[in-house]
Amino acid sequence: MEKEELYQLSFQLILYSGNARSFAMEALQEAKKKDFDSARLKIAEAETELLQAHKYQTQLIHAEAGGDSFDLPIILVHAQDHLMTAMTMKDLAIEMIDLREEFLYADAVKERTAE
């Protein structure tokens, strides 16, 4: 694989991973406003972006498995960091949204039973 192609794949990984992380953060903001439907839509958008990033990552893995060898540029390491951070952020956002929703409805039930 040529260095230029490796750089292009790295930049695509960064782009889609960054988008996914942004959508996950937006999902948390929507959940904070108690708009759980919107939060889940943002998570779905994050997942779509992660799927795109994963396609580029898979391309790199297949190239190496197919016998391509290349020097590991720091931009590729940076891209992988972005991808892993975005994946973790999305997973944590899902958990936090679920917790916010559970607490909201638990509080509502408590208020009704206290009446």
C-alpha positions in Angstrom: 0.0 0.0 0.0 1.4 3.4 -1.0 2.0 6.0 1.7 -0.5 8.4 0.2 -3.3 5.7 0.3 -2.4 4.9 3.9 -2.7 8.6 4.8 -6.0 8.9 3.0 -7.4 5.9 4.8 -6.2 7.4 8.1 -7.9 10.7 7.4 -11.1 8.8 6.6 -10.9 7.0 9.9 -10.4 10.3 11.7 -13.3 11.9 9.9 -15.9 9.2 10.6 -14.6 8.6 14.1 -14.8 12.3 15.0 -18.3 12.5 13.6 -19.3 9.5 15.7 -17.9 11.0 18.8 -19.7 14.2 18.2 -23.0 12.4 17.7 -22.5 10.5 21.0 -21.8 13.8 22.8 -24.9 15.3 21.2 -26.9 12.3 22.4 -25.8 12.9 25.9 -26.9 16.6 25.6 -30.3 15.5 24.3 -30.7 13.0 27.2 -29.8 15.8 29.6 -32.8 17.7 28.2 -34.9 14.5 28.8 -35.4 14.1 25.0 -34.6 10.4 24.9 -36.0 9.8 21.4 -33.6 12.4 20.0 -30.8 11.0 22.1 -31.3 7.6 20.6 -31.4 9.0 17.1 -28.0 10.6 17.7 -26.7 7.3 18.9 -28.0 5.7 15.7 -26.1 8.4 13.7 -23.0 7.7 15.7 -23.3 4.0 14.9 -23.7 4.8 11.2 -20.5 6.9 11.3 -18.6 4.1 13.2 -19.7 1.6 10.5 -18.1 3.8 7.9 -14.9 4.2 10.0 -14.8 0.4 10.5 -14.9 -0.1 6.7 -11.7 1.9 6.4 -10.1 0.0 9.3 -11.1 -3.3 7.7 -9.5 -2.2 4.4 -6.2 -1.7 6.3 -6.4 -5.0 8.0 -7.2 -6.8 4.8 -4.3 -5.2 3.0 -1.9 -6.2 5.7 -3.4 -9.7 5.9 -3.0 -9.9 2.1 0.7 -9.4 2.4 1.0 -5.6 2.1 3.6 -4.2 4.5 4.0 -0.6 5.3 5.6 1.7 7.8 3.3 2.7 10.6 2.8 6.4 10.3 1.8 8.3 13.4 -1.3 9.6 11.7 -2.6 6.0 11.5 -1.9 5.5 15.2 -3.8 8.8 15.8 -6.7 7.6 13.6 -6.9 4.3 15.6 -7.0 6.4 18.8 -9.9 8.4 17.4 -11.8 5.3 16.5 -11.4 3.6 19.8 -12.3 6.8 21.7 -15.4 7.2 19.6 -16.5 3.6 20.1 -16.0 3.9 23.9 -17.8 7.2 23.9 -20.8 5.8 22.1 -21.0 2.8 24.4 -20.8 5.0 27.5 -23.4 7.4 26.1 -25.8 4.5 25.6 -25.3 3.5 29.3 -25.7 7.1 30.5 -28.8 7.7 28.5 -30.4 4.5 29.9 -29.5 5.5 33.4 -31.0 9.0 33.0 -34.1 7.5 31.6 -34.4 5.0 34.4 -33.8 7.6 37.1 -36.4 9.9 35.5 -39.1 7.2 35.4 -38.1 5.9 38.9 -38.6 9.5 40.3 -42.0 9.7 38.5 -43.2 6.5 40.0 -42.0 7.6 43.5 -44.0 10.9 43.1 -47.1 9.0 42.1 -46.9 6.6 45.0 -46.3 9.4 47.4 -49.5 11.2 46.5 
